[in-house]
């Protein structure tokens, strides 16, 4: 008769190689997010030079098509999904 408890316990434990690979993957993903920055523009227009994530255009780009309740969404967002 086989000892089934030992087999079940072994299946539940993760191997050290799996845990090391998981840790490495999480480390690489987190460092990629930490190094993010806006890309530089190679072709800059005279209007594009005045725009930055801190100072975005405040008016609608086409005033003749403006909506009364329009909100400018340019720039960096502080967005999080929370439970």
N, C-alpha and C positions, 0 to 999 in steps of 0.2 A: 504494500500500500504506500502511496506517495504522500508526502507532506505538502498539502495544498497551501497551507498558510505561508510557507516560505516562498512559494512561487508568486503568490499574490503580493507579498511584501516587496519582492524584487521588481515586479512590474510597476509598482507605485513609486519607487525611488528612481530619480533621474540619474543618469550616468554623469560623472564629472566632465566628460567631453561635451555633453549636451549643455550643461550649465555654463561651461566656459564659453561656448559658442553663443549662447543666449546673452551672456554678459557683454561679450565683444560686440554683438549686434546693437544692443541698447546703448553702449558707449559711443559707437560710431554715429548712430542716429542723433543722440543728444549733442554731440560735438558739431554736427552739421548744422543744427538749428542755432547753436551759439555763435557760429561764424557767419551767419547770414547778414548781408548788407545790400542796399540797393545797387544795381549794376550801373556803371557809368554810361553816359550817352555819347555815342561817337558822332552823331549828326545832331547838333544842337541848333535850334531856331532861336530867334531873338526873344520869343515868348518863353521858350523852354528854359532859358538861362535864369529867369526870375522865379522858377518854381522849385521848391524843395519839399521834402516830407513835412517840414516844420511850417513852411509858408506856401500854402496852396492857393490857387486862384479862387477868389471868393464869389465871383459872379458866374452865372451860367454861360457856357461858351457861345451860345447862340441866343442873344437876348430876345429876338423876335419869336422864338419858340419856348420862351420861359414859362414855367408853371408856377403858380402861386405858392405851392407847398414844397418846392424843390429844395433838396439838401445836398450839398457837395460831399461826395464820399471819397475824394482824392486824399492821398496821404496814408500814413500808417494807421492801422486799426488796433484797438485794444479789445480783442474779441476772445471770449472763452465760453465753452459749453459746460455748464455746471449741472449736476443732478438736482 
